């Protein structure tokens, strides 16, 4: 009897095991740059990361976001500094890159690991300046999320690896909902908006983005947590972990109520894949989406990528 063919999403999830070569099971870590904001895509990355840590007995001793990282933080030498993955490595989302550069300068003798990232710099001077700084660190390990990012990281470190996004650790996400609606349009409206993408206007009845998941009350809660964490320098993130789970559940519920997803967001695509849902995927402003699709999710049969 032939062995049942492995699902492509199982194979993508198994790729994450390579990270254990750099962060071995049982490691003690400080986890930095977790998303203390409402981008559900980044929250999915974070949840997958935390699940990966728990599965492999990786002990998170403290968590800090970009808004509450202390100026005088002492980190034991036997603890690995680990950064959240995502799509903010470069000069488009500057606060996150500033934190990485600060930590690399401040902790030259610690092992530092940056989980899977897409790399993009608009300005070549910024790119070269960052490369010189990163290259000075002797124990820096960077995971690239696609082949183009892998090439762009040449010269940043001797330790560059290729890995899919940490959200794949969440596979498979289960839902009991029976889709009552046809198509969900999840279209980004921020600085990564691709103005060259045209989706037939007459096909769109209602469009959403991650921000539409939040009620007025939700936004108030988010602001209160952010202010508290910034003021107190909170390092456990307990209340935000609980609230971010609530936001992810809202996103899963939204997706589960639709038969198909059409999206310009990478994690709109990935959430659909995690739910085993048919989806159509368009590019962002600088090619992140197509690079990820070409590297990894082109193997997922129920996904279609629309070229410009």
Phi, psi and omega per residue, in radians:
X1 nan 2.292 -3.140
X2 -1.282 2.456 3.094
X3 -1.161 2.377 -3.142
X4 -1.042 2.344 -3.097
X5 -1.105 2.353 -3.093
X6 -1.271 2.419 3.130
X7 -1.161 2.427 3.131
X8 -0.958 -0.589 3.137
X9 -1.234 -0.530 3.013
X10 -1.109 -0.722 -3.122
X11 -1.168 -0.704 3.113
X12 -1.145 -0.700 3.089
X13 -1.087 -0.692 -3.105
X14 -1.155 -0.444 3.097
X15 -1.041 -0.513 -3.096
X16 -1.138 -0.319 3.141
X17 -1.066 -0.393 3.126
X18 -1.074 -0.444 -3.137
X19 -1.092 -0.458 -3.129
X20 -1.168 -0.297 3.038
X21 -1.203 -0.375 -3.098
X22 -1.871 -0.663 3.060
X23 -2.049 1.525 -3.037
X24 -1.133 2.675 3.031
X25 -0.931 2.425 -3.121
X26 1.544 -0.005 3.136
X27 -1.140 2.698 2.996
X28 -1.886 2.267 -3.034
X29 -2.355 2.758 2.847
X30 -1.871 2.201 -3.073
X31 -1.836 2.151 -3.015
X32 -2.071 2.657 3.031
X33 1.225 0.538 3.006
X34 -1.142 2.681 -2.988
X35 -1.424 1.760 3.055
X36 -1.638 1.012 3.130
X37 -2.793 -3.141 -2.848
X38 -1.829 0.315 3.044
X39 -1.277 1.899 -3.033
X40 -1.112 -0.535 3.087
X41 -1.032 -0.812 3.118
X42 -1.189 -0.562 3.072
X43 -1.158 -0.652 3.083
X44 -1.125 -0.697 3.062
X45 -1.033 -0.810 -3.111
X46 -1.086 -0.793 -3.111
X47 -1.129 -0.690 3.067
X48 -1.095 -0.684 3.132
X49 -1.124 -0.819 3.139
X50 -1.109 -0.650 3.107
X51 -1.141 -0.691 3.094
X52 -1.091 -0.778 3.118
X53 -1.051 -0.812 -3.093
X54 -1.108 -0.745 -3.110
X55 -1.079 -0.582 -3.050
X56 -1.869 0.326 3.047
X57 0.983 0.688 3.059
X58 -1.615 2.071 -2.986
X59 -1.594 2.032 3.103
X60 -1.543 1.885 -3.091
X61 -1.402 -0.503 3.111
X62 -2.776 2.650 3.091
X63 -2.230 2.341 3.071
X64 -2.379 2.436 3.063
X65 -1.655 3.136 -3.134
X66 -1.177 -0.361 -3.071
X67 -1.645 -0.195 -3.086
X68 -2.336 0.404 3.079
X69 -1.239 2.178 -3.038
X70 -1.262 2.593 3.097
X71 -1.266 -0.421 -3.024
X72 -2.092 0.535 -3.053
X73 -1.230 2.210 3.033
X74 -1.752 2.189 -3.124
X75 -2.009 2.175 3.135
X76 -0.976 2.543 -3.055
X77 -1.123 -0.425 -3.113
X78 -1.567 0.124 3.093
X79 -1.763 2.386 3.089
X80 -1.516 2.388 3.034
X81 -1.576 2.118 -3.083
X82 -2.131 2.266 3.107
X83 -1.759 2.482 2.996
X84 -0.953 2.500 3.014
X85 -1.469 -3.099 3.095
X86 2.551 -2.537 -3.101
X87 -2.254 0.593 -3.068
X88 -2.067 0.375 3.101
X89 -1.526 1.953 -3.107
X90 2.468 -2.716 -3.066
X91 -1.944 0.266 3.080
X92 -1.487 -0.676 3.104
X93 -2.035 1.484 -2.820
X94 -1.214 -0.603 -3.062
X95 -1.103 -0.619 -3.131
X96 -1.232 -0.686 3.105
X97 -1.201 -0.635 3.098
X98 -1.077 -0.702 3.119
X99 -1.118 -0.777 3.105
X100 -1.032 -0.774 -3.110
X101 -1.164 -0.690 3.100
X102 -1.043 -0.834 -3.093
X103 -1.169 -0.687 3.130
X104 -1.103 -0.651 3.086
X105 -1.276 -0.682 -2.997
X106 -1.368 -0.461 -3.065
X107 -2.175 1.209 -3.055
X108 -1.222 -0.314 -3.059
X109 -1.847 0.035 3.101
X110 -1.625 2.640 2.938
X111 -1.298 2.231 -3.125
X112 -2.140 2.296 -3.134
X113 -2.184 2.253 3.044
X114 -1.894 2.017 -3.100
X115 -1.238 2.929 -2.888
X116 -0.831 2.136 -3.074
X117 -2.270 2.636 2.870
X118 -1.617 2.360 -3.056
X119 -1.867 2.211 3.087
X120 -2.675 2.150 3.036
X121 -2.098 2.250 3.029
X122 -1.325 -0.618 -3.013
X123 -1.890 2.170 -3.090
X124 -1.143 -0.594 3.108
X125 -1.117 -0.719 3.081
X126 -1.095 -0.709 3.113
X127 -1.062 -0.851 -3.099
X128 -1.184 -0.675 3.116
X129 -1.102 -0.779 3.134
X130 -1.148 -0.707 3.137
X131 -1.054 -0.771 -3.140
X132 -1.081 -0.728 -3.122
X133 -1.160 -0.848 -3.101
X134 -1.090 -0.679 -3.065
X135 -1.145 -0.336 -3.140
X136 -1.314 -0.352 -3.096
X137 -1.402 2.319 -3.017
X138 -1.518 -0.228 -3.079
X139 -2.397 0.922 -3.121
X140 -1.862 2.286 -3.105
X141 -2.198 2.194 -3.069
X142 -2.196 2.255 3.061
X143 -1.756 2.178 3.071
X144 -1.633 2.541 -3.034
X145 -1.629 -0.137 3.109
X146 -2.747 2.964 -3.018
X147 -1.221 -0.618 3.102
X148 -1.140 -0.724 3.085
X149 -1.113 -0.671 3.096
X150 -1.015 -0.760 3.111
X151 -1.152 -0.712 -3.117
X152 -1.156 -0.388 -3.128
X153 -1.479 -0.034 3.109
X154 -1.017 2.187 -3.117
X155 1.657 -0.180 3.098
X156 -1.374 -0.582 -3.107
X157 -2.868 2.797 3.031
X158 -1.402 -0.196 -3.020
X159 -2.039 1.454 -3.124
X160 -2.058 2.353 -3.076
X161 -2.331 2.835 3.104
X162 -1.960 2.276 -3.110
X163 -2.667 2.568 3.001
X164 -1.236 3.020 -3.097
X165 -1.137 2.563 -3.113
X166 -1.163 -0.315 3.114
X167 -1.096 -0.369 3.128
X168 -1.094 -0.374 3.111
X169 -1.091 -0.370 -3.111
X170 -1.366 -0.173 -3.117
X171 -1.132 2.387 -0.134
X172 -1.640 2.499 3.020
X173 -1.523 2.351 -3.089
X174 -1.785 2.534 3.039
X175 -2.489 2.541 3.109
X176 -1.820 0.011 -3.074
X177 -1.282 2.514 2.983
X178 -1.744 2.067 -3.059
X179 -0.988 2.171 -3.139
X180 -1.842 -0.145 -3.114
X181 -2.149 2.788 -3.029
X182 -1.425 -1.316 -2.985
X183 -2.107 2.337 2.993
X184 -1.792 2.199 3.037
X185 -1.768 1.911 3.081
X186 -1.915 1.811 -2.973
X187 -2.150 2.186 -3.077
X188 -1.264 2.605 -3.090
X189 -2.197 0.207 -3.048
X190 -1.728 -2.774 -3.056
X191 -1.215 -0.147 3.058
X192 -1.692 0.171 3.094
X193 -1.048 2.263 3.095
X194 -1.650 1.869 -3.076
X195 -1.293 -0.197 3.119
X196 -1.473 -0.196 -3.138
X197 -1.434 2.214 3.091
X198 -2.077 2.063 3.047
X199 -1.912 2.213 -3.016
X200 -0.806 2.014 -3.101
X201 -0.990 -0.621 -3.079
X202 -1.288 -0.187 3.093
X203 -1.505 -0.309 -3.005
X204 -1.656 2.021 3.053
X205 -1.603 -0.885 3.134
X206 -2.421 2.277 3.048
X207 -1.953 2.606 3.121
X208 -2.352 2.803 2.934
X209 -2.364 3.027 -3.079
X210 -0.949 -0.626 -3.068
X211 -1.105 -0.442 -3.117
X212 -1.241 -0.178 3.086
X213 -1.289 -0.349 -3.027
X214 -1.590 2.303 2.960
X215 -1.454 3.010 3.066
X216 -1.042 -0.687 3.109
X217 -1.133 -0.733 3.105
X218 -1.008 -0.790 -3.114
X219 -1.084 -0.656 3.112
X220 -1.147 -0.741 3.120
X221 -1.089 -0.755 3.123
X222 -1.034 -0.798 -3.127
X223 -1.116 -0.697 3.132
X224 -1.124 -0.738 3.131
X225 -1.153 -0.746 3.130
X226 -1.064 -0.777 -3.139
X227 -1.131 -0.698 3.120
X228 -1.123 -0.803 -3.108
X229 -1.139 -0.678 3.137
X230 -1.189 -0.692 -3.102
X231 -1.254 -0.704 -3.024
X232 -1.729 -0.168 -3.107
X233 1.145 0.685 -3.057
X234 -1.018 2.350 -3.089
X235 -2.029 0.027 -3.123
X236 -1.855 -0.389 3.057
X237 1.088 0.402 -3.017
X238 -1.044 -0.847 -3.088
X239 -1.196 -0.593 3.119
X240 -1.273 -0.608 3.066
X241 -1.018 -0.784 -3.134
X242 -1.137 -0.789 -3.090
X243 -1.233 -0.648 3.128
X244 -1.175 -0.562 3.027
X245 -1.065 -0.691 3.100
X246 -1.092 -0.737 3.130
X247 -1.157 -0.714 3.110
X248 -1.121 -0.703 3.095
X249 -1.061 -0.643 3.106
X250 -1.147 -0.696 3.123
X251 -1.158 -0.751 3.116
X252 -1.081 -0.729 3.117
X253 -1.093 -0.748 3.119
X254 -1.067 -0.844 -3.133
X255 -1.134 -0.681 -3.074
X256 -1.146 -0.433 -3.116
X257 -1.427 -0.003 -3.121
X258 -2.120 2.576 3.134
X259 -1.366 -0.481 -3.048
X260 -2.556 2.627 3.105
X261 -2.112 2.290 2.991
X262 -2.022 2.170 -2.945
X263 -2.593 2.650 2.973
X264 -1.884 0.123 3.125
X265 -1.799 2.329 3.124
X266 -0.974 -0.779 -3.086
X267 -1.494 -0.146 2.855
X268 -1.177 -0.768 3.058
X269 -1.097 -0.827 -3.084
X270 -1.199 -0.640 3.094
X271 -1.125 -0.694 3.068
X272 -1.074 -0.744 3.109
X273 -1.103 -0.731 3.141
X274 -1.109 -0.475 3.116
X275 -1.663 0.087 3.125
X276 1.049 0.729 -3.019
X277 -1.986 2.457 3.114
X278 -1.051 2.364 -3.123
X279 -2.616 2.614 3.056
X280 -2.041 2.359 -2.848
X281 -2.223 2.225 3.111
X282 -1.996 2.856 -3.072
X283 -1.351 2.805 2.978
X284 -1.663 -2.893 -2.991
X285 -1.230 -0.522 -3.024
X286 -2.170 0.301 2.999
X287 1.624 0.139 -3.129
X288 -1.026 -0.759 -3.030
X289 -1.180 -0.791 -3.124
X290 -1.177 -0.627 3.109
X291 -1.118 -0.703 3.138
X292 -1.196 -0.762 3.118
X293 -1.034 -0.790 -3.123
X294 -1.134 -0.613 -3.107
X295 -1.342 -0.624 -2.928
X296 -2.325 -1.073 -2.862
X297 -1.525 0.087 3.021
X298 -1.103 -0.284 3.129
X299 -1.430 -0.205 -3.097
X300 -1.478 2.022 -2.922
X301 -1.158 -0.518 -3.050
X302 -1.584 0.274 3.108
X303 -1.919 2.404 3.037
X304 -2.162 2.244 3.043
X305 -1.804 2.279 -3.118
X306 -1.732 1.990 3.113
X307 -1.378 2.589 -3.112
X308 -1.243 nan nan
